[in-house]
Amino acid sequence: MSENEESAEARRWLRYALEDLEAGEALLSQRTAIPRHICWLAQQSAEKAIKAALIFLQIDFPHRHDLDVLRNLLPASWSIKEQQPDLAELTEWSVEARYPGDWPEATDNDARIAMQQARAVWQSIETDLLHNGFP
């Protein structure tokens, strides 16, 4: 992939991340929204934002949903590493929000917290991308 193709692909991933974030935030404002759906969108937004940065930096990443593993592939200087040192709870929504299992149902509070963290991840990635020459 050329540098222009990588930038375009990273931009696409970042757009998808923002769309998931905005969809989750829109659902959050609805009384009838299902919290686990919001939590899943939050996890997806964060995952896609981090992968956008990895694509831009030409860093290969595993096809996994573990946000800590993905974040740790970024350079040490990236602010997400300090600002979001633990993404384990957000990672859990990649499975727990989609499948029944032996875990508690997501609550409205879980949804709010997940969306706040996803917004912070997206903003951090966007800032770092711009500081690193993202067009």
N, C-alpha and C positions, 0 to 999 in steps of 0.2 A: 504494500500500500504506500502511495506517495504521501508526502507531508500534507498536501492539500486534501487528499482523500482521508487521511487520519483526522485532520481538523474537522472535515465535514461529518465524518462518522462520530467523532466526539461531540460535536454540536447536536447531532441527532439524538444521541444518548442523553445529553443534558436536557434537551427539549422534552423527551419522554419522562425524564425524572421530574421536571417541572409540571408536566401535565398530570402525573400521578399525585404530586404534592397538592396541586390546585384542586383535583378531584376529591382528595381526602379532606381538604379544608372545606370544600363545599358541602360534603356529606356531614362534616362535623357540625355544621350550622342547622342541620335538619333533625327535628325531634325523633323522627322515625328511623333514622339511620342505624345500621347494625354496626356496633363498635368494632367487631373483628374485621369487617371490610375496610374500615378506616385504618386500622392497625396494619393490615396487609399492604394497603396503598402507601403508607408511611415507610414500611420496610422496602418496598419496591422503589420508591423515590430515592431513598438513601443509597441503595445498591446501584441503581443506574447512574446516579451522580458520581459515585466513586469510580465506577467502571468507565465513565466518560473521561475522567482525569487519567486513568490508566491507559486508555486508548490514545489520548492526546500525547502522553509521555512515551508511548510505544512500549509499554510494560505488559508482557503477557500475564494473564490472570487465569486462575482455575475457574471452571464453570460451577461455582458454588455460591451459596447465598450468605455465607459467613462474612458479615460486615467487618469484623475485626481482622480477619485474614486479608480481606481486600484492602482495607485501610492501611494495614501494615506494609503493603507493597509500595505505597507512596513514599517519596523521599522524606527524610527526617525533618526537613525544613517546612513541610506543609503544615499549616495551622490546624487542620483537622486532627492531626495526631495528638496535639496538646488539648485542643478544645473538646474533642470527643474520644477520650481514652478508653471508653468501654461502650461498645455498641451491641453487647450480648443480648440485652433485653429486646432491642429492636430486631435483631437477627431472628429471635425466636418466633416472631410473627410470620416469617416466611413459611413456616409449617403450621404452627398452632392456629393461625387465622384461617387456614384453608382446609384443614382436616379435623374431624372429631378425634379426640384422644383423651388421655388421662391427664388433663390440665384444666384449670379453671377457664370459664368463658371470659372473653375480653369485656371490660366495663367501659363506660363513658370516660372515666378518668384515664384508663389505659389508652384510649383513643386520643385524648388530648395530649397526654405525655408523648406518645409515639409521634404525633404530628409536630409537636414542638421540637423534638429531637431531629426529625426528618428535615424540617425547615432549617435548623442550625447546620446540619450536614450539607444541605444544598447550598446555603449561603457561603459556608466555608470553602467548599469546592469551587464555587463560582469565583470567589475572591482570589483563591490560589491560582486558578486557571488564568485569570486576567494578569496576575503578577508574573506569570510564567510565559507570557506572550501569546495566549490564546486569542485568536482573531475574533 
